[in-house]
Amino acid sequence: MRALDRTTWALTWGLTRAGGRTGLLATGLAVAAAAVSTTLLLLCVALNLGFQHRADRTDWRNPVESSRPVAVEAVGTTFTRGVAVTVVDVARLPGRAVPAPPGLDRFPAPGELWVSPAFGALLDRLPADRHPVSGTPTGTLGRAALAHPGELVAVIGHRPGDPAVTAERAPDPRRVGDIVSPTRIASFTGAPLTDGTGKAYESVARVATVLVIVPLLVLAASAARLSVSRRDQRLAALRLIGATPGRVAGLTAAEALLTGTAGVLLGALGYAVLLPAEASLPLAGGSWYPADLWIGARPLLVVTAGVIALVVVSALAGLRQVVVGPLGVTRRSLGRGASAVRAVVFVAVVAGYGWISKQYGSDDSMALYAFAAVFLALAVMGPWVVRILGRIVTALAKRPATLLAGRRLLDDPKAAWRIVSGLTLAGFVAGFFALLTLNSAPPWGGRPDQLAIAAPVHTVTQVRKQAEQRLRAADVSAVVGVDDGFVATAPYDSRQVTVTVSGGPAELDRARTALSGLTPDQYPLTTTDVNWSETQFTQDFTTLTRVVLVVTFTIAITSAGITAAASVLDRRRTYALLHLAGTPLQVLDRARNRETLIPVTVLAGGAVAAGLLCGGSMMLAGADSSFDAHGLTVLAVCCVAGIGGILAAGGLSRPLLRSVTRQAGARDE
């Protein structure tokens, strides 16, 4: 490619060195922005792939019936200390060669108990009368059988005629995947679950990724536009002395390629360093295997190449004025305005989102893409709003600092937008989550201290008597009764035998152990046991929203700090001349603050309103969500923290402003 020949690279390197210390500092800021974007992008991709890896390893617990079976598999879920324990019962059919289940090196013989490492450690700590499953562990399950390191799983071998692999079980729609009736299978491949909380986690992860990735893409694109004024003047000068448009584009692309490549390399290193910290984040029941969060070589190359391409394209996108009107750029006579077309685009995208949500539903993938488009459209419209604000502020200004701020907003709205864009987008995220709160209270009755077992109507008296005998033998004090509640379910006409236990969780677990096996098709459970997956999802949803808010506001404050410093470097000649003309440093500093505070107040407020609108539509579409006033408190805290953070980030560049104003007669490059 001629535009990137040897001469272009030599000129790029020479111009970078000629920029001196401030030029290298500006380049370093661009590299830092690309590095932060790359690191967080890779961590987001890793989280999405991690959920998929977990789901792939648990497919074997959702068996597929075969016409040529070799074994029988059934799944049940019991509990200990309120934590779910997955129990897989397997039996080899006579005369058949059976493969080993995932995570085992051989098929378990009848009576053998294989447990996950976490479950084995728990059994070692618990007394025998509180073990959720009977038997002594024979072996330990490997990673291939487990969703995460802390998961409690047991695999029990049986004979083909044992009740555990012959009694029909009733899958409960409230606990998708918890119960699987004995199924005759040909392999342990299984099939992915198509519903349940696993899919809900994947959906939430996708929405969270959109909310994090869009600010990151804006930050990555801004990386190429840092110190744009300095670069444009330098390129315009080259254009005036005869450089062709291709040569100018080549110089721009080469500089962006160098900074982008350095940034993504540092970002990839940051991802590797932060991967163990992300693996320790407890989600969907526990922390992660680090291997689940390793995205692989191909996705790594795709993400890093994408960031570099974004940086290069963003740099080339601003070259039109340099190529067409280099004299105007050199004289600083060309405006950097933003047309009203941006507002039209935003309104069209919002209207499109409304139509798609109504047409396909808010939980459809199309609605997710439209939602991402609304988020991106905020970044498109931002400079136009800043320009309008500049006109208003300039017209109403009564103080020098306000007038300077207004003129700056009017002359270069895109530069002012780059400083406040992060907080504006973070405001959208905070508004989106303010109304989204899930309700996990079980609606079907029952008590946390009451175990329930479904029994056939014609044998309920006998089952109740057996329960009393087992509890008496285990020395557990409890009240046994019968009712028609909806805690325990069965695939036949049944009533509930209930056991109300006093004495706390330990006594409840002792009663549970005593009653296990009373009916071979189910484990005793409480109302909170039935609702365990939804309760866990609710807690994880809160964790995820907090993480997303922290990440987006961190991006916003980081972006504001980097762009504020770059803006000072970009305008150092203007600041130096204003200071030489008698403008006090305090006035220049107040002008910088107002240049940030005025647009951020308006734009972040509008973004919060847009977030409330999108979040509200999803809340109304979801049956399990509800309004929570605590969300508005979180929203207020986020707004205060964001504005405080952006002012603090701007304050860090104050020494740099003092330094450049002392450079009287600043030199041109």
C-alpha positions as CSV (number, residue, x, y, z in Angstrom):
1,M,0.0,0.0,0.0
2,R,1.7,3.2,-1.2
3,A,0.1,5.4,1.4
4,L,1.9,3.3,4.1
5,D,5.3,3.0,2.4
6,R,8.7,3.5,4.0
7,T,8.6,7.3,3.6
8,T,5.3,7.5,5.4
9,W,6.6,5.5,8.4
10,A,9.8,7.6,8.5
11,L,7.8,10.8,8.5
12,T,5.4,9.5,11.2
13,W,8.3,8.6,13.4
14,G,10.0,11.9,12.8
15,L,6.9,14.0,13.5
16,T,6.2,12.0,16.7
17,R,9.7,12.7,18.0
18,A,9.5,16.3,16.9
19,G,6.5,16.8,19.2
20,G,8.8,16.8,22.2
21,R,7.8,15.9,25.7
22,T,4.2,17.2,25.3
23,G,3.8,15.4,22.0
24,L,4.9,12.1,23.6
25,L,2.5,12.8,26.5
26,A,-0.4,13.2,24.1
27,T,0.5,10.0,22.3
28,G,0.7,8.3,25.7
29,L,-2.8,9.4,26.6
30,A,-4.1,8.0,23.3
31,V,-2.3,4.7,24.0
32,A,-3.8,4.6,27.5
33,A,-7.3,5.1,26.2
34,A,-7.0,2.3,23.8
35,A,-5.5,0.0,26.5
36,V,-8.3,0.6,28.9
37,S,-10.9,0.0,26.2
38,T,-9.2,-3.2,25.1
39,T,-8.8,-4.6,28.6
40,L,-12.5,-4.1,29.5
41,L,-13.7,-5.3,26.2
42,L,-11.8,-8.6,26.6
43,L,-13.2,-9.0,30.1
44,C,-16.8,-8.5,28.9
45,V,-16.3,-11.0,26.1
46,A,-14.7,-13.4,28.6
47,L,-17.8,-13.2,30.9
48,N,-20.2,-14.0,28.0
49,L,-18.1,-17.0,26.8
50,G,-17.7,-18.1,30.4
51,F,-21.5,-18.6,30.8
52,Q,-21.6,-20.6,27.6
53,H,-18.7,-22.8,28.8
54,R,-20.4,-23.5,32.0
55,A,-23.7,-24.4,30.2
56,D,-21.8,-26.8,27.8
57,R,-20.3,-28.7,30.8
58,T,-23.7,-29.3,32.4
59,D,-25.6,-30.4,29.3
60,W,-25.0,-34.1,30.3
61,R,-27.4,-33.6,33.3
62,N,-30.2,-33.0,30.8
63,P,-30.3,-36.6,29.3
64,V,-31.8,-37.4,25.9
65,E,-33.9,-40.6,25.6
66,S,-32.6,-43.1,23.1
67,S,-34.2,-46.0,21.3
68,R,-30.9,-48.0,21.7
69,P,-30.1,-47.3,25.4
70,V,-27.1,-48.5,27.3
71,A,-27.8,-46.9,30.7
72,V,-30.4,-45.1,32.8
73,E,-29.9,-41.6,34.2
74,A,-32.0,-39.6,36.6
75,V,-31.4,-36.2,38.3
76,G,-32.6,-34.8,41.6
77,T,-31.7,-31.8,43.8
78,T,-31.5,-31.8,47.6
79,F,-30.1,-29.2,49.9
80,T,-27.8,-28.6,52.8
81,R,-27.5,-25.4,54.7
82,G,-29.7,-23.8,52.0
83,V,-27.3,-24.7,49.2
84,A,-28.4,-26.9,46.3
85,V,-26.8,-30.4,45.8
86,T,-27.3,-32.0,42.4
87,V,-27.6,-35.8,42.7
88,V,-27.2,-37.8,39.5
89,D,-28.4,-41.5,39.7
90,V,-27.0,-43.8,37.0
91,A,-27.3,-47.5,36.2
92,R,-25.8,-49.7,33.5
93,L,-28.3,-51.8,31.5
94,P,-27.4,-55.5,31.5
95,G,-24.9,-56.6,28.8
96,R,-24.3,-53.0,27.5
97,A,-20.9,-51.2,27.1
98,V,-21.4,-47.8,28.8
99,P,-19.1,-44.8,28.5
100,A,-18.0,-43.0,31.7
101,P,-20.0,-39.9,32.6
102,P,-18.2,-36.6,32.2
103,G,-15.7,-36.0,35.0
104,L,-15.4,-39.7,35.9
105,D,-12.7,-42.1,34.6
106,R,-15.1,-45.1,34.7
107,F,-18.8,-45.8,35.1
108,P,-19.7,-46.0,38.8
109,A,-20.5,-49.5,40.1
110,P,-23.7,-50.0,42.1
111,G,-23.4,-48.4,45.5
112,E,-20.5,-46.2,44.6
113,L,-20.7,-42.4,45.4
114,W,-18.6,-39.9,43.4
115,V,-18.6,-36.3,44.6
116,S,-17.3,-33.0,43.5
117,P,-14.2,-31.6,45.4
118,A,-16.4,-29.0,47.2
119,F,-19.0,-31.5,48.2
120,G,-16.3,-33.9,49.4
121,A,-14.9,-31.2,51.6
122,L,-18.3,-30.4,52.9
123,L,-19.1,-34.0,53.8
124,D,-15.8,-34.2,55.7
125,R,-16.9,-31.2,57.9
126,L,-20.5,-32.3,58.5
127,P,-21.6,-35.0,61.0
128,A,-23.0,-38.1,59.3
129,D,-26.6,-37.4,60.5
130,R,-26.6,-34.2,58.4
131,H,-25.2,-35.6,55.1
132,P,-27.6,-34.8,52.3
133,V,-26.8,-38.1,50.5
134,S,-25.8,-41.4,52.1
135,G,-22.7,-43.4,51.5
136,T,-18.9,-42.9,51.6
137,P,-17.3,-41.1,48.6
138,T,-15.5,-43.5,46.3
139,G,-14.0,-41.0,43.9
140,T,-13.8,-37.3,43.0
141,L,-15.5,-35.7,40.0
142,G,-13.3,-33.8,37.5
143,R,-13.9,-30.3,36.0
144,A,-15.7,-31.7,33.0
145,A,-18.7,-32.6,35.2
146,L,-19.0,-29.3,37.0
147,A,-20.2,-25.8,36.3
148,H,-17.9,-24.1,38.7
149,P,-15.3,-25.1,41.3
150,G,-17.6,-24.7,44.3
151,E,-20.6,-26.7,42.9
152,L,-22.0,-29.5,45.0
153,V,-22.6,-32.6,42.8
154,A,-22.9,-36.3,43.6
155,V,-23.0,-39.2,41.1
156,I,-24.5,-42.4,42.6
157,G,-24.2,-45.8,40.9
158,H,-27.3,-48.2,41.0
159,R,-28.5,-51.5,39.8
160,P,-31.0,-51.3,36.9
161,G,-34.0,-52.3,39.1
162,D,-33.3,-49.9,42.0
163,P,-36.2,-47.5,42.8
164,A,-33.9,-44.5,42.3
165,V,-33.6,-45.3,38.5
166,T,-37.1,-46.7,38.0
167,A,-39.5,-44.5,40.0
168,E,-41.0,-41.8,37.8
169,R,-40.2,-38.2,38.9
170,A,-42.1,-35.0,38.3
171,P,-40.0,-32.2,36.7
172,D,-41.0,-29.0,38.4
173,P,-41.4,-25.9,36.0
174,R,-40.3,-23.7,38.9
175,R,-37.0,-25.5,39.1
176,V,-35.9,-26.1,35.5
177,G,-33.1,-28.8,35.3
178,D,-33.4,-29.7,39.0
179,I,-35.4,-32.9,38.5
180,V,-35.2,-35.4,35.6
181,S,-37.2,-38.6,35.6
182,P,-35.2,-41.8,34.9
183,T,-34.3,-41.7,31.2
184,R,-32.8,-44.5,29.1
185,I,-29.8,-43.0,27.3
186,A,-27.2,-44.0,24.7
187,S,-24.5,-41.5,25.8
188,F,-23.9,-38.7,28.3
189,T,-23.9,-36.0,25.7
190,G,-27.2,-34.5,26.9
191,A,-28.9,-31.5,25.4
192,P,-28.7,-27.7,26.2
193,L,-31.6,-26.4,28.4
194,T,-33.7,-24.0,26.5
195,D,-35.2,-22.2,29.5
196,G,-34.5,-21.6,33.2
197,T,-32.2,-19.3,35.0
198,G,-29.2,-20.3,32.8
199,K,-30.8,-18.6,29.8
200,A,-31.7,-15.6,32.0
201,Y,-28.0,-15.3,33.0
202,E,-27.0,-15.3,29.3
203,S,-29.6,-12.6,28.5
204,V,-28.5,-10.4,31.4
205,A,-24.9,-10.9,30.4
206,R,-25.7,-9.7,26.9
207,V,-27.5,-6.5,28.1
208,A,-24.7,-5.8,30.6
209,T,-22.2,-6.2,27.8
210,V,-24.0,-3.7,25.6
211,L,-24.1,-1.2,28.5
212,V,-20.3,-1.6,29.0
213,I,-19.1,-2.0,25.4
214,V,-20.8,1.1,24.0
215,P,-18.9,3.5,26.3
216,L,-15.7,1.5,25.6
217,L,-16.2,1.9,21.9
218,V,-16.7,5.6,22.3
219,L,-13.5,5.8,24.4
220,A,-11.6,3.8,21.8
221,A,-12.8,6.0,19.0
222,S,-11.9,9.1,21.1
223,A,-8.4,7.8,21.5
224,A,-7.7,8.5,17.9
225,R,-9.1,12.1,18.2
226,L,-7.0,13.2,21.2
227,S,-4.9,16.1,20.4
228,V,-6.6,16.4,17.1
229,S,-6.0,20.1,16.7
230,R,-2.2,19.7,17.0
231,R,-2.2,16.9,14.5
232,D,-4.5,18.6,12.0
233,Q,-2.4,21.7,11.9
234,R,0.7,19.6,11.4
235,L,-0.9,17.7,8.6
236,A,-2.4,20.9,7.1
237,A,1.1,22.4,6.9
238,L,2.4,19.3,5.1
239,R,-0.6,19.5,2.7
240,L,0.2,23.2,2.0
241,I,3.8,22.4,1.1
242,G,2.8,19.7,-1.4
243,A,1.9,16.5,0.5
244,T,-0.8,14.6,-1.5
245,P,-4.1,13.6,0.2
246,G,-2.9,10.0,0.1
247,R,0.3,10.9,1.9
248,V,-1.7,12.8,4.6
249,A,-4.1,9.9,5.0
250,G,-1.1,7.5,5.2
251,L,0.5,9.6,8.0
252,T,-2.7,9.7,9.9
253,A,-3.3,6.0,9.5
254,A,0.3,5.2,10.5
255,E,0.1,7.3,13.7
256,A,-3.2,5.7,14.7
257,L,-2.0,2.3,13.8
258,L,1.1,2.7,16.1
259,T,-0.9,4.1,19.0
260,G,-3.7,1.6,18.6
261,T,-1.4,-1.4,18.4
262,A,0.5,-0.2,21.5
263,G,-2.8,0.3,23.3
264,V,-4.2,-3.1,22.5
265,L,-1.0,-4.9,23.4
266,L,-1.1,-3.2,26.8
267,G,-4.8,-3.9,27.0
268,A,-4.3,-7.6,26.3
269,L,-1.7,-7.7,29.0
270,G,-4.2,-6.0,31.4
271,Y,-6.8,-8.6,30.5
272,A,-4.3,-11.4,31.4
273,V,-3.4,-9.7,34.7
274,L,-7.1,-9.1,35.7
275,L,-8.4,-12.5,34.6
276,P,-7.8,-14.1,38.0
277,A,-9.7,-11.2,39.7
278,E,-12.6,-11.7,37.3
279,A,-12.6,-15.5,38.0
280,S,-13.1,-14.8,41.7
281,L,-16.4,-13.0,41.0
282,P,-19.1,-15.2,42.4
283,L,-21.9,-15.5,39.8
284,A,-24.5,-18.2,39.2
285,G,-23.5,-20.1,42.3
286,G,-19.8,-19.6,42.6
287,S,-16.5,-18.4,41.2
288,W,-15.1,-19.4,37.9
289,Y,-12.5,-21.8,36.4
290,P,-9.9,-19.3,34.9
291,A,-9.9,-21.5,31.8
292,D,-13.6,-20.6,31.3
293,L,-12.7,-16.9,31.1
294,W,-9.9,-17.4,28.6
295,I,-11.5,-16.3,25.3
296,G,-9.0,-18.1,23.0
297,A,-6.6,-16.9,20.4
298,R,-9.2,-16.2,17.6
299,P,-11.6,-14.0,19.7
300,L,-8.5,-12.3,21.1
301,L,-7.3,-11.4,17.7
302,V,-10.8,-10.3,16.5
303,V,-11.2,-8.0,19.5
304,T,-7.8,-6.4,19.3
305,A,-8.0,-6.1,15.5
306,G,-11.4,-4.4,15.9
307,V,-10.1,-1.9,18.4
308,I,-7.1,-1.0,16.1
309,A,-9.5,-0.7,13.1
310,L,-11.8,1.5,15.1
311,V,-8.9,3.8,16.1
312,V,-7.6,4.0,12.6
313,V,-11.1,4.7,11.0
314,S,-11.9,7.3,13.7
315,A,-8.6,9.1,12.9
316,L,-9.2,9.0,9.1
317,A,-12.8,10.2,9.6
318,G,-11.7,13.7,10.7
319,L,-9.3,14.3,7.8
320,R,-11.8,16.0,5.4
321,Q,-11.0,19.6,6.5
322,V,-7.3,18.9,6.4
323,V,-7.4,17.6,2.8
324,V,-10.0,20.1,1.4
325,G,-9.1,23.3,3.4
326,P,-5.6,23.0,4.8
327,L,-5.2,26.8,4.9
328,G,-8.4,27.2,7.0
329,V,-7.1,24.6,9.4
330,T,-3.7,26.4,9.7
331,R,-5.5,29.8,10.4
332,R,-8.0,28.0,12.7
333,S,-10.8,29.6,10.7
334,L,-12.8,26.4,10.0
335,G,-15.5,25.5,12.5
336,R,-15.8,22.1,14.0
337,G,-19.6,22.2,14.3
338,A,-22.1,19.5,14.5
339,S,-25.2,19.6,12.3
340,A,-28.8,19.0,13.3
341,V,-28.7,15.8,11.2
342,R,-27.3,14.2,14.4
343,A,-30.5,15.0,16.3
344,V,-32.6,13.6,13.4
345,V,-30.6,10.4,13.5
346,F,-31.2,10.1,17.3
347,V,-35.0,10.6,17.0
348,A,-35.1,8.1,14.2
349,V,-33.2,5.4,16.2
350,V,-35.4,6.0,19.3
351,A,-38.5,5.6,17.1
352,G,-37.1,2.5,15.6
353,Y,-36.4,1.0,19.0
354,G,-40.0,1.7,20.0
355,W,-41.4,0.0,16.9
356,I,-39.1,-3.0,17.3
357,S,-39.9,-3.5,21.0
358,K,-43.6,-3.4,20.2
359,Q,-43.2,-5.7,17.2
360,Y,-40.8,-8.3,18.6
361,G,-41.0,-7.8,22.4
362,S,-38.4,-6.3,24.7
363,D,-36.7,-9.7,25.4
364,D,-36.0,-10.4,21.7
365,S,-32.5,-10.2,20.2
366,M,-33.7,-7.6,17.7
367,A,-34.8,-5.4,20.6
368,L,-31.4,-5.8,22.2
369,Y,-29.7,-4.6,19.0
370,A,-32.1,-1.7,18.8
371,F,-31.4,-0.9,22.4
372,A,-27.6,-0.8,21.6
373,A,-28.4,1.5,18.7
374,V,-30.2,3.9,21.0
375,F,-27.2,3.9,23.3
376,L,-24.9,4.6,20.4
377,A,-27.2,7.3,19.0
378,L,-26.6,9.2,22.2
379,A,-23.0,9.5,21.3
380,V,-24.0,10.7,17.8
381,M,-26.3,13.4,19.1
382,G,-24.1,14.7,21.9
383,P,-21.9,17.2,19.9
384,W,-25.0,18.8,18.4
385,V,-26.5,19.4,21.9
386,V,-23.2,20.8,23.1
387,R,-23.1,23.3,20.2
388,I,-26.7,24.4,21.0
389,L,-25.6,24.9,24.6
390,G,-22.6,26.9,23.4
391,R,-24.9,29.4,21.7
392,I,-27.1,29.8,24.7
393,V,-24.2,30.1,27.2
394,T,-22.4,32.6,24.9
395,A,-25.5,34.7,24.6
396,L,-26.2,34.8,28.3
397,A,-22.7,34.9,29.7
398,K,-22.0,37.7,32.3
399,R,-18.5,36.6,33.5
400,P,-15.3,36.1,31.5
401,A,-15.0,32.4,32.5
402,T,-18.6,31.7,31.4
403,L,-18.0,33.5,28.1
404,L,-14.8,31.5,27.5
405,A,-16.6,28.3,28.2
406,G,-19.5,29.2,25.9
407,R,-17.1,30.2,23.1
408,R,-15.3,26.9,23.4
409,L,-18.5,24.9,23.4
410,L,-19.6,26.7,20.3
411,D,-16.3,26.6,18.4
412,D,-15.4,22.9,19.0
413,P,-18.4,21.0,20.4
414,K,-16.9,17.6,19.5
415,A,-13.9,18.2,21.8
416,A,-16.2,19.2,24.7
417,W,-18.3,16.2,24.0
418,R,-15.3,13.9,24.2
419,I,-14.8,15.0,27.8
420,V,-18.4,14.5,29.0
421,S,-19.4,11.5,26.7
422,G,-18.4,8.9,29.3
423,L,-20.5,10.3,32.1
424,T,-23.4,10.9,29.7
425,L,-23.4,7.2,28.7
426,A,-22.9,6.1,32.3
427,G,-25.9,8.2,33.2
428,F,-27.9,6.2,30.7
429,V,-26.8,3.0,32.4
430,A,-27.7,4.3,35.8
431,G,-31.1,5.4,34.6
432,F,-31.6,2.0,32.9
433,F,-31.0,0.0,36.1
434,A,-32.8,2.5,38.5
435,L,-36.2,0.9,37.8
436,L,-35.1,-2.7,37.4
437,T,-35.4,-4.6,40.6
438,L,-36.4,-8.3,40.7
439,N,-38.8,-9.8,43.3
440,S,-37.8,-13.3,44.5
441,A,-40.5,-13.8,47.2
442,P,-42.1,-17.3,46.6
443,P,-45.8,-16.9,45.8
444,W,-46.8,-20.5,46.5
445,G,-46.8,-20.5,50.4
446,G,-45.0,-22.9,52.7
447,R,-42.5,-22.1,55.5
448,P,-38.7,-22.0,55.5
449,D,-38.6,-24.4,58.5
450,Q,-41.1,-26.9,57.0
451,L,-40.1,-29.8,54.8
452,A,-42.7,-31.1,52.4
453,I,-42.9,-34.5,50.6
454,A,-45.6,-35.4,48.0
455,A,-47.3,-38.8,48.7
456,P,-49.9,-40.7,46.7
457,V,-53.4,-40.0,48.2
458,H,-54.0,-43.6,49.0
459,T,-50.7,-44.0,50.9
460,V,-50.5,-40.6,52.6
461,T,-51.3,-42.0,56.1
462,Q,-48.6,-44.7,55.7
463,V,-46.0,-42.2,54.5
464,R,-46.8,-39.9,57.4
465,K,-46.4,-42.8,59.9
466,Q,-43.0,-43.7,58.3
467,A,-41.9,-40.1,58.6
468,E,-42.7,-40.0,62.3
469,Q,-40.8,-43.2,62.8
470,R,-37.7,-42.0,61.0
471,L,-37.6,-38.7,62.8
472,R,-38.0,-40.4,66.2
473,A,-35.2,-42.8,65.3
474,A,-33.0,-39.8,64.4
475,D,-34.0,-38.0,67.6
476,V,-35.4,-35.0,65.7
477,S,-38.2,-33.0,67.3
478,A,-40.8,-32.1,64.7
479,V,-44.5,-31.7,64.0
480,V,-45.7,-34.0,61.2
481,G,-48.9,-33.0,59.3
482,V,-50.7,-33.3,56.0
483,D,-52.0,-30.5,53.7
484,D,-52.6,-29.7,50.0
485,G,-49.9,-27.1,49.5
486,F,-47.9,-26.5,46.4
487,V,-44.3,-26.9,47.6
488,A,-43.7,-30.6,46.8
489,T,-45.0,-32.0,43.4
490,A,-45.4,-35.6,42.1
491,P,-46.5,-37.2,38.8
492,Y,-49.6,-38.7,40.4
493,D,-52.6,-37.6,42.5
494,S,-50.9,-36.6,45.8
495,R,-51.1,-34.7,49.1
496,Q,-48.2,-33.2,51.0
497,V,-46.7,-34.7,54.2
498,T,-45.2,-31.7,56.1
499,V,-42.6,-31.7,58.8
500,T,-42.2,-28.5,60.8
501,V,-38.8,-28.5,62.5
502,S,-37.7,-26.2,65.4
503,G,-34.1,-25.7,66.3
504,G,-32.7,-23.9,63.3
505,P,-30.9,-24.9,60.1
506,A,-28.9,-27.7,61.6
507,E,-32.0,-29.5,62.9
508,L,-33.7,-28.9,59.6
509,D,-30.8,-30.7,57.8
510,R,-30.9,-33.6,60.3
511,A,-34.6,-34.0,59.5
512,R,-33.9,-33.8,55.8
513,T,-31.3,-36.5,56.1
514,A,-33.7,-38.7,58.1
515,L,-36.4,-38.3,55.5
516,S,-34.2,-38.8,52.4
517,G,-35.3,-41.9,50.5
518,L,-38.8,-42.0,52.1
519,T,-40.2,-41.7,48.6
520,P,-37.7,-42.7,45.9
521,D,-38.9,-40.1,43.4
522,Q,-38.1,-36.9,45.4
523,Y,-36.1,-35.3,48.1
524,P,-37.8,-33.3,51.0
525,L,-37.7,-29.6,50.5
526,T,-38.9,-26.3,51.9
527,T,-40.5,-23.3,50.1
528,T,-37.1,-21.5,49.9
529,D,-35.6,-24.6,48.4
530,V,-38.1,-24.5,45.6
531,N,-37.2,-20.9,44.9
532,W,-33.4,-21.2,45.3
533,S,-32.5,-20.6,41.7
534,E,-34.6,-17.5,41.4
535,T,-33.3,-16.1,44.7
536,Q,-29.7,-16.7,43.5
537,F,-30.5,-15.0,40.2
538,T,-32.0,-12.0,42.0
539,Q,-28.8,-11.7,44.1
540,D,-26.6,-12.1,41.1
541,F,-28.6,-9.6,39.1
542,T,-28.0,-7.0,41.9
543,T,-24.3,-7.9,41.8
544,L,-24.1,-7.5,38.0
545,T,-25.9,-4.2,38.1
546,R,-23.5,-2.9,40.7
547,V,-20.5,-4.2,38.7
548,V,-21.8,-2.6,35.5
549,L,-22.4,0.7,37.2
550,V,-18.9,0.7,38.7
551,V,-17.3,-0.2,35.4
552,T,-19.2,2.4,33.4
553,F,-18.5,5.2,35.8
554,T,-14.9,4.1,36.0
555,I,-14.7,4.3,32.2
556,A,-16.5,7.8,32.4
557,I,-14.0,9.2,34.9
558,T,-11.0,7.7,33.2
559,S,-12.2,9.0,29.9
560,A,-12.8,12.5,31.3
561,G,-9.3,12.6,32.9
562,I,-7.6,11.5,29.7
563,T,-9.5,13.8,27.4
564,A,-9.2,16.7,29.8
565,A,-5.4,16.4,29.8
566,A,-5.3,15.9,26.1
567,S,-7.5,19.0,25.7
568,V,-5.0,21.1,27.6
569,L,-2.2,19.9,25.4
570,D,-4.3,20.5,22.3
571,R,-4.9,24.1,23.3
572,R,-1.7,24.9,25.0
573,R,-0.9,27.7,22.6
574,T,-4.3,29.3,23.1
575,Y,-3.9,29.1,26.9
576,A,-0.4,30.5,26.8
577,L,-1.5,33.5,24.7
578,L,-4.5,34.2,26.9
579,H,-2.3,34.1,30.0
580,L,0.2,36.4,28.3
581,A,-2.7,38.8,27.5
582,G,-3.5,39.0,31.2
583,T,-6.1,36.3,31.8
584,P,-5.6,34.9,35.3
585,L,-5.0,31.1,35.6
586,Q,-8.0,30.9,37.9
587,V,-10.3,32.2,35.1
588,L,-8.9,29.7,32.6
589,D,-9.5,26.9,35.2
590,R,-13.0,28.0,36.0
591,A,-13.8,28.2,32.2
592,R,-12.6,24.6,31.9
593,N,-14.8,23.5,34.7
594,R,-17.9,25.2,33.2
595,E,-17.1,23.8,29.8
596,T,-17.5,20.4,31.5
597,L,-20.3,21.0,34.0
598,I,-22.7,22.8,31.7
599,P,-23.0,20.1,29.0
600,V,-22.7,17.2,31.5
601,T,-25.6,18.5,33.5
602,V,-27.9,18.8,30.5
603,L,-26.6,15.7,28.6
604,A,-26.4,13.4,31.6
605,G,-29.8,14.4,32.7
606,G,-31.2,13.6,29.2
607,A,-29.3,10.3,29.2
608,V,-30.7,9.3,32.6
609,A,-34.2,10.0,31.2
610,A,-33.5,7.9,28.1
611,G,-32.2,5.1,30.4
612,L,-35.3,5.3,32.6
613,L,-37.5,5.0,29.4
614,C,-35.6,1.9,28.1
615,G,-35.4,0.3,31.5
616,G,-39.0,1.1,32.2
617,S,-40.1,-0.6,29.0
618,M,-38.1,-3.7,29.9
619,M,-39.5,-3.7,33.4
620,L,-43.1,-3.6,32.1
621,A,-42.3,-6.4,29.7
622,G,-40.8,-8.7,32.4
623,A,-43.2,-10.5,34.7
624,D,-40.8,-10.8,37.6
625,S,-39.6,-7.2,37.9
626,S,-41.0,-4.4,40.0
627,F,-40.5,-0.8,41.0
628,D,-38.1,-0.2,43.9
629,A,-37.5,3.2,45.4
630,H,-34.0,2.0,46.4
631,G,-33.1,2.2,42.7
632,L,-33.7,6.0,42.7
633,T,-31.3,6.2,45.7
634,V,-28.7,4.3,43.7
635,L,-29.3,6.6,40.8
636,A,-28.8,9.7,42.9
637,V,-25.6,8.3,44.4
638,C,-24.3,7.5,40.9
639,C,-25.0,11.0,39.6
640,V,-23.2,12.6,42.6
641,A,-20.3,10.2,42.3
642,G,-20.0,10.7,38.6
643,I,-20.0,14.5,38.7
644,G,-17.6,14.5,41.6
645,G,-15.4,12.0,39.8
646,I,-15.4,14.0,36.5
647,L,-14.4,17.2,38.4
648,A,-11.7,15.4,40.3
649,A,-10.4,13.9,37.0
650,G,-10.4,17.4,35.4
651,G,-8.6,18.8,38.5
652,L,-5.7,16.3,37.9
653,S,-4.9,18.2,34.7
654,R,-4.6,21.6,36.6
655,P,-0.8,21.2,37.0
656,L,-0.6,20.6,33.3
657,L,-2.6,23.8,32.6
658,R,-0.2,25.7,34.9
659,S,2.7,24.3,33.1
660,V,1.5,25.2,29.6
661,T,0.6,28.7,30.6
662,R,4.1,29.3,31.7
663,Q,5.4,28.5,28.2
664,A,5.2,32.0,27.0
665,G,5.4,32.2,23.3
666,A,4.7,28.6,22.8
667,R,6.3,27.2,19.7
668,D,4.4,25.9,16.8
669,E,5.3,22.4,15.6
